Amino acid sequence: MSGNKEGSNAWRCQLFRLIEASTTHETGNLKYQAAKTGCEVSARLAKHCTLDMVDFLNPSTEAVAELANIFQAYADMAWSLWAQKWHIDVLRPAALNSKLQTQRLEYRSDSPYMDAHSLHFHVLENDEKALDGKEVLQVISPAVVVTGTADGSDYTRETVWAKAVVWMG
């Protein structure tokens, strides 16, 4: 993110807080409307995701409802994260490469941004540096890095919430 991090994150946070407290009347409250719409979208998304599985799994109404609940829980979590003033970065392969300042994405056992996939355990069991320098062929899950604090200060501070899980050749 370029520009004024403090200002842009404060603006985003304030927008979410204004939406949340828009009115006291439940049906006029923007967060209530967003949540209601989110529930409807979650239900439609869950139903759509299971359409391809109908012949194979024959999902029950309860299974579709549970999937919709998972989607809704995700939406609720996303809302609460976006209402904070920190800046969240998801480091996919290109961003990881840029962060590590390398020509190609290589595994390093001492990297604060990546861990080897658990299937590499047999190789790393006796020597944790055995795969150092190997090219990363697949990022199984991206790294999640937060800069700043929840109150919108110290954007030089970086915290790795989740390391990327990587697969090497």
N, C-alpha and C positions, 0 to 999 in steps of 0.2 A: 504494500500500500504506500503510495507516495503522497506528499502533501503534509498537512498538519494532522498527525495521528491523534493527538489529544483532542483536538476540536472535532474531528470526524467521528471518533468513538463516543465522545460526549453527546454529539448530535444524535447518533443512532440510539444510544441508551435513553436519552430524553424522549425521543420519538416513541419508543416502546413503552416507556412509563406513562406518557400522555395517552397513548391508546388504551393502556391498561386502566387508567383512572378517568376515562373520558366522561362518563356519567355514572350516577348511582343507580339509574334505572336499568335493570338487568337486560331487557331486550334492546335497549338503546346503547348499551355499552359495547364499544368497538371490540374489546377483547372477547366479550361474550359472543359477539357475532363472528369473530375470527375463529373462536373455539368451535362454535356450532358448524360453521363452514368446514373447519378442519375435520370434525367428526364425520360430516357427510362425505368429504373427499376421501378420508381414510377408509370409510366403508366401501365407497366405489372402487378405490384402489385395491383393497383386499379382494373384492369380488372379481375385479379384472385380473389380478394376479393368479387367482385360482381357476379362471376359465380354462386355461391350457391344461390344468391338472385334473379336470373333471373326469375324463375318461380313465385316466391312470389312477388317481387317488380317490376320486369321488368324495371331495371334502364336504364335511357336514356344515350346517349353518353355524354351529358353535365354533368350528375351526375358522370360518371366515370372520366371525365376530372377534375371536381371539387375535387374528391377524390385524383386524381393524384397530383393536386396542393397542397393539404394538406400534402401529403407525401413529396413533394418537399420542402415545407416550413419547415417541420420538419428537413429534411436533411440539409438545409441551416442554420438553427438555431444550429444544432449539430456541424456543421463545425465551426461556429463562437465561440461556447463555447469551443471546443477543441483547438482553437487557442489562448486561454488565459492560463496564467500560474498557475491559482488556481487549486486545486484538488477537484473534485466533487465526493461525495459519495451518492449512493442511498441506504438508509437503509431499507431493507426488514426485515421480522420478525427476522431472526437469527441475523442480524447485529444490529437491534434495541435492542434485548435482550442483546447482547454483550456490546453495548454502555451504556445501563442502568445498567449493571452488576447485573442481577437478574436471579433466577433459572427459572422462567416462566415469560412470558410477561404479565404484569399487567398494567392496566390503572392508571394513576396518573394525576389529574387535573392540577397540577403545572409542569408537564413535558414539557421541551422545545422542545421535539421531537414528541409529538403526541397530537391530538385533537380527541374528540369523534365524531362519525358520527352524522350528523344532526338529524337522527331519534331518537337519545337519548335525544334530547332537552327537551322533556316532563318530563324526569326524572331529568335532570340537571337544569331545569328552576328555581326551588325553592332552590336547594342545589347543588352547582357546584361540591361538593366533594362526592355526593351520589354514584358514581360508582368507587371511589378510591379503589384499591385493587382487583377489578374484573378482571378475566382473559380475555385477549384479544383473541377473537376467530378468528377474521379475520382482516387483514390489508387491508383496501379497496384501499388505495393509499400509497406508501412508502414515507418516509421522504427524503428530499434532503438537504444535508449538504455540505457546501463548507469550505475547510481549505485553508489558505493563501490568498493572494491578487492577483488581475489580473496582477500585475507587477512581481509576483514571490517572494514575501517576506512574512515574518511573518506567517509561517505555524503552529504556535501555536494558531493563531486566527481562531475561528470557527464561521460560520454564518449559521443559519438554513434558507434556502430558502423556504422550504415548510415542514410543519409538516405532519407526517403520519396521515391519517384518519383511525381510528380503530373502530371496532364493538365488543362490549362485550356481554356476555351471561347474 
